[in-house]
Amino acid sequence: MLNHILNYYNYDEKNHKAWMVGDNSKDILSAASAGIDSIFATWGFSPKSDAKIVVKKPPEVLDIVL
């Protein structure tokens, strides 16, 4: 699904940046499979993860992606 969305928006990894914000390990794995970075959100389905980037509050996402 992520690849479909990225293709729809003509994502080009050389000129664009895409992030997947997810709340479970499948979201993080999907991002890796699509070749994009991911952010694990602890307020959703799973409260813990060994993901590289973990956020506890929604405003933290903006600090990372902006």
Beta strands, then each sheet from edge to edge (+ up, - down):
strand 1: 19-22
strand 2: 37-41
strand 3: 54-55
sheet 1: 1+ 2+ 3+
end
